[in-house]
Amino acid sequence: MKRAAALLLVCLIFISLPGSLAAVAPTVIFTAINDAVQSLSADTMPVRVGGQVYAPYTTLSRLSPISVYYNVREQRVLVYNFDYTLNFDLANSITYDESGVVYSYNAVRRSGTIFVPISLVCQKFGFSYSHITVPPYGSVI
């Protein structure tokens, strides 16, 4: 029911857009966390990288029970809880966990915003995510 409400909200937003903006709409991706659609900004809008969906690391701070820390000096994003850790090392283009296992998906920087692969984060921490596309209006992650 909540998913349907979020989808309806997205459709209504795009239907109300002027024609010139509607032509650009398919590149817009909304983020919904626990069925609540986040505001549309560079801090919340995911991107596609190599066929994978990447979300700004700042959106992860809204997910309980994980924590997120960005070390500016070392250029490293740390996503962690009591059981697991993911290290996204931007300086060395490597991602690894608390056991030293290296993953093929790395964090990326676009226009100053750091994005992390949402499928890897969900897999590691036991979350689930959905990607709903409503042509020609756009997508909800």
N, C-alpha and C positions, 0 to 999 in steps of 0.2 A: 504494500500500500504506500509506504513512504517513497519507495523507488519510483512508483508511478507518479506520485505528486511532484517529485524532483524533475522527472522527465517532462511532465506537463508544464512546469514552471519554465524550463529551458525552451520549450516550444513556444510558449506565450511571449517570452522575451524576444525570440528571433522573428516571430510573426509581426511584432510591433516595430521592428527596425525599418527605417526607410529603405527603399530599393537599392540605393547605392551601397549601403552597409550590408545588406543581405547578400550581395554578390561576394563579399569578403568573408562572410560568416563561416563557411566550412573549415577555415583555419582556426576557429575559436574552439578551445576545449575548456569546459568548466570542470571544477573540482568539487566533489561532494564528499564530506567526511562524516561518517555516521548519519547518512541521509540528509545532511544539511549542506546546501550549496554555498560554497565560499564566494566571497566577493571576487569579481573579475579584475585581476591585476597581474603584474609580472611576478608578484610574490606567490600567486596561487595557480597560475595557468601552466599546465604541463606542456611538454613538447615531445615530438617524436624524434628519436635518434636511432638510425639503423633498424627501423621497424619496431623498436621498443618504446614504451611510454616512460618518460622521465618527468619527475615532479621536483619543484624547488625544495631543497632540503628543509627550508623553514616550515613547510606545511607538515612535516613529520612531527613537529613539536606539539601538534594538536592530537596526536595519537597516544592514548594511554595504553600501556605502561612503559613506553620507550622514552628515552631522552636523546637529545641531539646537541652536539657541541661542535663548533667550528673554530679550529686553531688557525688564526690568520698567519702567524709566523711560519708554521710548518705546512700551510696549505692543505689541511686535513680535516675532513668531516667525519665525526665519530657518531655512530648511531648505536645505542646500547640499552640494555636492561640488565637485570640481575643474572640472566643466563647467557646472553649472547651479545656479541659486538661485531659491528661492521665498520671497517676503516676504509674510507674513500680518500686515498692519498693522491691529490691532484698534482703535486709536484713531481711524483714519479709515475703517474698514470697507472696505478695499481689499486685493486680492491682486495682486501683479505679480511678473514674473521679472527675470532679469539684463538682458534687452533692453528692459524697460519695458512689455512686453505685459501688459495688465490682464486678469484672469480673473474670471468671474462668481461663483465660489465663494469665500467668505470664511471665515476662522476664526470660531468662535463660542465664547462662554464660558458654561458651565453649572455652577452651584454651585461656582464658583471654579476649575474645570478648563477648560483651553483645548483645543478640538477642532479638527482640520483635516480637510478633505475627502480621504479616502483615495484616491479615484479620480484626483484631480488630482495628488497626490503620486506615485502609481504611474505615471501617464502621463508626467509630467515626467522622472522618474528611471529609467524603463525597468523598473519592477517590475510584477508582476502580482498580482492578488488575486482571491479567490473568496468568494462569499457562499452558504453552504450552509444551507438551512433544513430542519429536521426537525420538522414539526408533530406534536404540539402542544408539543414540548420546547423549541424555541428555535433559535438561529442560531449559526453559526461564521463569522467573517470571516478 
